[in-house]
Amino acid sequence: VMQGEFAPGAVLSQVQLARTYGVSRTPLREAIRRLEAEGLVESLENQRARVATIDAESLDVLFTERILVEAMGIKVTVPRLTEIDLNDLLATTAAFRIASERADIAARDRARRALHCQYVARAGDRLRATIAAQFDMCERYRRMYVELPPGAADAYAAVGGACIARDGEAASRAIARFEVKLAHEILKALN
């Protein structure tokens, strides 16, 4: 569901899922309950579930919350980044650029997620967990509706440069600008 393998509105049969993934129905039911708690699926009758659909307003709220919380996390993190953190950030930024140039979508998406985790690495466990969960939900919708724009690597390089300059304000503005543009593209595609 998080990776977009099941489209919004798709009906999920527990029997079919258990067979497909080779698991018993008990852990499958628990997984569906967790997805339901996260708002990713809706329970139906006859032990079925449906992948939740989302409207433009709900998606707008999700992205807005994520961008604001992540910007705050970046402002908290940047002054606390160590030299090792900064080197890791540079390496991940380079990995993102290389994966983008090679059109290796899986590697690019892994690097993108790693970058967002690194940007808030020193923001505290609860804030990091909140940001990671919001990022994963937003990425699910992003993958379903739009591709990352060609200038994404440059946007991440700008964020990395602000982090190296120890300018949390500039880093948070740079990532927010990029993510707001991306959210607008997703909302346009949704309509």
N, C-alpha and C positions, 0 to 999 in steps of 0.2 A: 504494500500500500504506500509506504513512504517513498519508494523508488518509482512510483507511477506505473507499475506493472498491471495494476487493476485501476481502470478508469473510474472517475466519479460516477456514481449511480450503478456500477456493476454489482450484481447480486453474487454473494459468496456462499457457496454450499459447504457446510462443515464436512460432509461426507466426501465431497470431491477434493477439498483442500487436504484432508487427512490422507487420502489416497495419493494425491499428487506429491505431497511433501514427505510421505512415509512416517507420519506421526500419529499417535493415538488422539482421540478426540478430546481427552481431558486437557492436555497442554494447549491444544488448539482453541478450545473454549476460553481458556485463561488468556491466551493471546488476543482473541477477539474482544474479551472484556476490557483488556488494557487499551486496545485501539478505540473502543467505544468511549472509554474514560477520557481519551485524548481528543475525542471528537472526530476521529478519522473514519469510523464506521457507525452505522445505525443498526440496531437489532430489528429483525423482522420475525414473523412467526415461522414455525416449522424449522427451527434451528438454522436459520439463514441470517445473513447480515448483508447490508448494502454499503458500499463505499460511499462515504458522505460526499454530497455535492456542496459547493460553496458559492455564495453569491458575491457580487462585486463589492458590496459594502463590507461584508465579513472579511474578505480578502484584504481590503484596504486597511481595515482595523488591525489585522494580523501583521501586515508589513509595517504599518506605522509604529505599533508597539515594539516590534523587533528592532527597527532602526533606532528608535529612541533609547531603548535599553542597551543596545550594543554600543551606541555612541557614548553613553555614560560609562559603560565598561571599559571602553578604549581610553577615555580620559583618566580613569582610575589606574589603568594598567601601564600606560606609556611611561610615566615617571619611575615606575618600579621595575622596568625591564632591565635585565642584566645583559652583559656583553654576549653571553651564551644565547640568551633569548633573541637578541638582535641578529646574531649570526644564523640562528635557526630560521628566523623570519626571512632573512635574505635568501637562504637556501630554498625555502618553500615558495617564495615569490619567483625565484628562478625556475623552480620545478613547474609552477603554474604556467609561466611563459612558454617553456619548452613543450609542455603537454598541449598547450593551445596551438602552438605553431605546427605540431605534429598531428593535430586534430585527434588526439587521444582523449576522448571525452571522459572516460572513467578516471584516468590519471589527473586530468584537469579538475574534475569535480572533487576528487580526494584532496588535491592541493588547495582548492577553494575552501573546503570545509576546514582544513588544517589552518589556513591563514586566519579565518574568522575565530578559531579557537585560540590561536597565538595572540591575536589582537586583544583578547580579554583574559589572557592567562593569569594575570595577577589581580583579578577583580573579586576574588572570593568564590568559594564553592557554590553557594546558592545562586549568585548572579550568573556565574559561568554555566551552570546547569540550565537555568532559565533561557539564556541566550542560545545555548546549543539546541534545546528543544524547539525554540522558535525558528532557528535557522533551518533545522531539518524539515519542519512543516512548510516553511516558505520555499525551500528548495524543491519539495515535492510538487508544488504548484508551478514553480519556475520551469522545471523539467517538462511538465505537461504542456505548457503554453508557449514558452519562448526559449531561444538559445541565448547564451551569453553574447553580448555585443563584441565586435572585433577589438574595441579599445579596452577590454577588461584588463588585460595584462598591464597596460599603462596606468589604469586606475589603481591597481594593486601596488604597482611600483611607487606611485605617489603616496599612498598610505604608508608603505614601508619607509619611504624617505622622511616623512613626517615623524614616524616612530624613531628613526635613527637620530633625527634632530631633537628628539625628546619634546616634541610639540604635540601633546595629546589633543589639544583643541583642533589643530590642523588635521591630524589623523582622523579624528571623529567626523569632521566636516567632509573630508575627502571620501570616506567610506559611505557616509550618509548620502552625499550627492550621487554616487554611483548606484547605490541600492534604491534610492528614490526613482531614478530614471528606469531602472530595471522593473520596479514595482509598477510604474506607469505603463510600461510595455506589456506586462502581464495582464493588467486591468484592461488595456485596449484589446488584447487577444481574447480575453474572456467574454467581452461584449460582442 
